[in-house]
Amino acid sequence: MTNIITAQNLSKSFGSFQALKNVDLTIQKGQIVGIIGANGAGKTTLLNSILGLTTYDGELDVLGFDPYVQRDELMKKICFISDVATLPKWMRVCEALDFVEGVHPSFDREKALGFLAGTSVPFDKKIRHLSKGMIVQVHLALIMAIDAKILVLDEPTLGLDIIYRKKFYHQLLEDFFDEDRTILITTHQVDEIENILSQVVFIREGNIVLTADMDDIGEQWMVLNPPQENVAAARALSPVSEQTLLGRTSFIFNGKARAELAELGEVNRINLSDLFVTLMDGE
Amino acid sequence: MLASIVKVNGYNPFKTLMLREYWENRRAIFTTPLVITAASMVLIIISMGVLGRAIHIDGESFTLSEVIANMSAHEAQELSDHINHLLLASVAPIMIGVWFCMVFTTLGSLYDERKDNSILFWKSMPISDVQTILSKILTVTVVIPMVAIGFSFIFQIFLLIVGSFHTIGTEYSAWDLLWSSTNLPALVLNEIVYMIMFSLWALPVFAWLMLSSVIAKRTPLLVATIPVALLALFEGLFFHSEYLVRFVGMRLTGAHILESNKGFSQNFIDFSPRTTLDIIQSATQPAFWVGLGIAAALLCVTVMLRKRNSM
């Protein structure tokens, strides 16, 4: 496996506030990585460093480039959609297509037109006259028609309704992703991306608290829902956290043998949002 | 041919950036001079045609035809000699309008993209900040004035045609009186050279406006003007001089080109059109090169700040 992003001792401060604290991170080719953290945890700062949008301290290598110094070269291999609508409002859809064709050496116009063919996006309209969903469709069509090695999505579906969100991720997997490419995603709607991720990075107050493959998480972390009579026994096995809802108590365990827990009750795979809450509360 | 120039044909980053500037600033580049030109034409047609006696001399009113018919040979000679100057002066409204377009386009150039977040889209493309800023300064100091010269030319031809109609029925022929004494290629060349030299002289001021545009959190105009005003006030109060005001004023009005030897205050009184050679010769003044040096420094800082400020 090849490392495409390597960060060592990556730090970034805004005045006295440290947004990233000596972060070490490696990301390999062919992964879909979810970067998960609360607001202000440093997700966007991490992504902006990777994208060369901000200065930083420490070592950072993205596809062999120093992102801040070589942003324009790097952008031939990496594309991103950030958490805010960034397509210029005054531009027409057809101009946006022309623009990307003109400045990006690996943009495939036919492919972009193909993506837009299935939508009702009007080509002669300005971006400001399109609906939020349409703007995302245009942006995604532009980005997915670029033959990029890394795609970075920072809250790509913010403000979209559920139908668009589903379509968005479906299209991403169907039309863009393959084993040569890597996708980094941050989002608050963790549940929606849970089943497409292959790796997660949990970030809290500028530190990376956990980096793991999704498969490993399934083996390491478990949720036990014991019947009432086994609650005390479960508690004795020192769970990471415990939650009571509607009279039923569930426990989250880390690194316990599944068989051992199964004797006490039903064992389930942990979902990312529960893991997120556990990690953010604990320690 | 024009259609293929103003269209993106495959990968060509700098050309695309220039087109992008055109798409964004269509109003400043094209619509404004178009509207001023059209409005000037309409005004002239109305005043000549509908109102008829629009020219007032010593309390009497005449039509243009009557004025031409009553000219003495000497006056006709005078008109012929100065027709170029008249044509140059006639495009002042276009040039003034375009001047405002240049200033305000520059002030918005690096501010609007941050305000509407589109900077993140531009930065997601493989374009360097140097290329971006170069395309913007070129648009403001070359494209906008050159398009304006195109419209000025159309307007000047229009004036000659209108004038020609009014020679009908007089003893003067339109050719002798107007067309042959107007050296149109020389006139256009003069205007083009003037515009280029104006832009070069004014470059430090436009570079400053662009720097203000990259710094401003809001209202780039205030960011650009307030520090200069304060500094000028400071200079006046403590040094009793006005170098800064003169620097900005002379460069923004093209005063160096119009009058290369005399001071700022006499310029407007002493206005006389320069020959093309005179205009180019203004580049021999050391101040010209000092200005270009300042412009280069300011643009470097602008590039640095745009690289750093992505939000």
Interface residues (C-beta under 8 A of the other chain):
Chain A: N48 L51 L53 T54 T55 Y68 R71 D72 E73 L74 M75 K76 C79 F80 I81 S82 V84 A85 T86 L87 P88 K89 W90 M91 R92 E95 D98 F99 V100 E101 G102 V103 H104 P105 H139 I143
Chain B: K7 V8 G10 Y11 N12 P13 K15 T16 L17 L19 R20 W23 E24 E113 D116 N117 S118 I119 L120 F121 K123 S124 M125 P126 I127 S128 D129 Q131 K307 R308 S310
